[in-house]
Amino acid sequence: MPATPLSDVRGRVEAGEFELSPDVQLAVVSRIDDLITAVTAANRALSKLPQPAVPEAAAKMASLYYISGHGWQRYLADNSQASTVGSAVRGAMQIGVAALVAQLSNILESGQPAPVTRRGDKAFSLPCAACGGDAVTLSKAATSPVEPEQLVVSSLSPVTVFRPVAGPRMGDVIALLEAGNAAAVVAHLRETQPGGCDAFCEKCNRLFCRDHYAIEAQWSGSWHEATYVTCPLGHEHEID
């Protein structure tokens, strides 16, 4: 295996530089191996000929951010011996993925934004920038036989599985959907809805589907603390 920033940190951990207990050392080495595997797979996908495998690369990048995310950071924080190794791993990962992030960003930038997709008489979808699949679905439905129809907007959250839009605002959103302008739909949802449009990455100015986000729900027992999502380019935002 060629030397990389992550493999260098792995060697330092195995050499005992961070003075970890055996079980913590084993866990850290295993997690670094997972990170190296994800980086290697993303690089392989972006190097495919004649065209890079963008959906595959984006999924591997999302996996990378998930396995190095809040759950892992909490594990390290709970182990006093691991306080310094966490910073070393994160720093090595940032260096190791910089070229991949730049390449993926350039590929996404060169693509044409897809329009709204109609999914029958009562449903629409907004496309994922990485794969063209459904990043957000918007469907007209009634919550009960006596209730008027609402526009049910999908969510990335494992807690808030959908966000309803009702009344005059539903008509406004449907008009934008009928016009086929995905960007206008996203802007309207973000301006008028409490949950906004959680599949939208503000730093990227792009939508991604749940296959191309790292989605981490944080719990304290049965209490939901927060849900964080990180796009394939490493931009994180909190969705609920």
ZIBELMO-V412725 format. One record per residue. RES is the residue in one small letter. BURIAL is b if it has 24 or more other ideal C-beta (glycine too) atoms within 12 Angstrom, else e. Layout:
RES:BURIAL  RES:BURIAL
This chain:
m:e  p:e  a:e  t:b  p:b  l:b  s:b  d:b  v:b  r:b  g:e  r:b  v:b  e:e  a:e  g:e  e:e  f:b  e:e  l:b  s:e  p:e  d:e  v:b  q:b  l:e  a:b  v:b  v:b  s:e  r:b  i:b  d:e  d:b  l:b  i:b  t:e  a:b  v:b  t:b  a:b  a:b  n:b  r:e  a:b  l:b  s:e  k:e  l:e  p:e  q:e  p:b  a:e  v:b  p:b  e:b  a:b  a:b  a:b  k:b  m:b  a:b  s:b  l:b  y:b  y:b  i:b  s:b  g:b  h:b  g:e  w:b  q:b  r:e  y:b  l:b  a:e  d:e  n:e  s:e  q:b  a:b  s:e  t:e  v:b  g:b  s:e  a:b  v:b  r:b  g:e  a:b  m:b  q:e  i:e  g:b  v:b  a:e  a:e  l:b  v:b  a:e  q:b  l:b  s:b  n:e  i:b  l:b  e:e  s:e  g:e  q:e  p:b  a:b  p:e  v:b  t:e  r:e  r:e  g:e  d:e  k:e  a:b  f:b  s:b  l:b  p:b  c:b  a:b  a:b  c:b  g:b  g:b  d:b  a:b  v:b  t:b  l:b  s:b  k:b  a:b  a:e  t:e  s:e  p:e  v:e  e:e  p:e  e:e  q:b  l:b  v:b  v:b  s:b  s:b  l:b  s:b  p:e  v:e  t:e  v:e  f:b  r:b  p:b  v:b  a:b  g:e  p:e  r:e  m:b  g:e  d:e  v:b  i:b  a:e  l:b  l:b  e:e  a:e  g:e  n:e  a:b  a:b  a:e  v:b  v:b  a:e  h:b  l:b  r:b  e:e  t:b  q:b  p:e  g:b  g:b  c:b  d:b  a:b  f:b  c:b  e:e  k:e  c:b  n:e  r:b  l:b  f:b  c:b  r:b  d:b  h:b  y:b  a:b  i:b  e:b  a:b  q:b  w:e  s:e  g:e  s:e  w:e  h:e  e:e  a:e  t:b  y:b  v:b  t:b  c:b  p:b  l:b  g:b  h:b  e:b  h:b  e:e  i:b  d:b
